[in-house]
């Protein structure tokens, strides 16, 4: 099925948040100026990890004690950022629940899947996190991409780099992450077509994206 057929047939769900300069927890500033005949342009000063964003392995793997090189955000081909997705909805799980390998097995996670996780009402001390075993399961399953609606809190441990097993296990296999998804409560299907493409900035570890789900096309 071509992309035009997909777009015509499917239900599109916006999965990213709108960024507001000066109102984000991380730096985002825009400064308007005129150029040439007087038309407007903007200088933009922002962090690479802001809003809904993609993360390449260069964000994490070179920072580990081993200090190995890893691909940056510009090294991935376009189709690394889209494909068939499966959704693990956390809405009905209790506070402090743990995401286990069995949950992914029940969803039929397979090689090449984009795994989307989120829609939990809990944060901070009540957050839901992923077990080390679940992170290893996804890595061994050969998923294409892991996307979530919250940041490092998906980690069971994040006091040390080496204990952040979601990042370590997946990024060491070359699997990128997407963080900061929004509106997962609007999804109606467990499997859908996902797309969230970052700009190719050589040497950059991450970049904001426009994430969408297209339902009814698989």
Rosetta blueprint (number, residue, H / E / L):
1 X L
2 X L
3 X H
4 X H
5 X H
6 X H
7 X H
8 X H
9 X H
10 X L
11 X E
12 X E
13 X E
14 X E
15 X L
16 X L
17 X L
18 X L
19 X L
20 X L
21 X L
22 X L
23 X L
24 X L
25 X L
26 X L
27 X L
28 X E
29 X E
30 X E
31 X E
32 X E
33 X E
34 X E
35 X E
36 X L
37 X L
38 X L
39 X E
40 X E
41 X E
42 X E
43 X E
44 X E
45 X E
46 X E
47 X L
48 X L
49 X L
50 X L
51 X L
52 X L
53 X E
54 X E
55 X E
56 X L
57 X H
58 X H
59 X H
60 X L
61 X H
62 X H
63 X H
64 X L
65 X L
66 X L
67 X L
68 X L
69 X L
70 X L
71 X L
72 X L
73 X L
74 X L
75 X L
76 X L
77 X L
78 X H
79 X H
80 X H
81 X H
82 X E
83 X E
84 X E
85 X E
86 X E
87 X E
88 X E
89 X E
90 X L
91 X L
92 X L
93 X L
94 X L
95 X L
96 X L
97 X L
98 X E
99 X E
100 X L
101 X H
102 X H
103 X H
104 X H
105 X H
106 X H
107 X L
108 X L
109 X L
110 X L
111 X L
112 X L
113 X L
114 X E
115 X E
116 X E
117 X E
118 X E
119 X L
120 X L
121 X L
122 X L
123 X L
124 X H
125 X H
126 X H
127 X L
128 X L
129 X E
130 X E
131 X L
132 X H
133 X H
134 X H
135 X H
136 X H
137 X H
138 X H
139 X H
140 X H
141 X H
142 X L
143 X L
144 X L
145 X E
146 X E
147 X E
148 X E
149 X L
150 X L
151 X L
152 X H
153 X H
154 X H
155 X E
156 X L
157 X L
158 X L
159 X L
160 X L
161 X H
162 X H
163 X H
164 X L
165 X H
166 X H
167 X H
168 X H
169 X H
170 X H
171 X H
172 X L
173 X L
174 X L
175 X L
176 X E
177 X E
178 X E
179 X E
180 X L
181 X L
182 X L
183 X L
184 X H
185 X H
186 X H
187 X L
188 X L
189 X L
190 X L
191 X E
192 X E
193 X E
194 X E
195 X E
196 X E
197 X E
198 X E
199 X L
200 X L
201 X L
202 X L
203 X L
204 X L
205 X L
206 X E
207 X E
208 X E
209 X E
210 X E
211 X E
212 X E
213 X E
214 X E
215 X E
216 X L
217 X L
218 X L
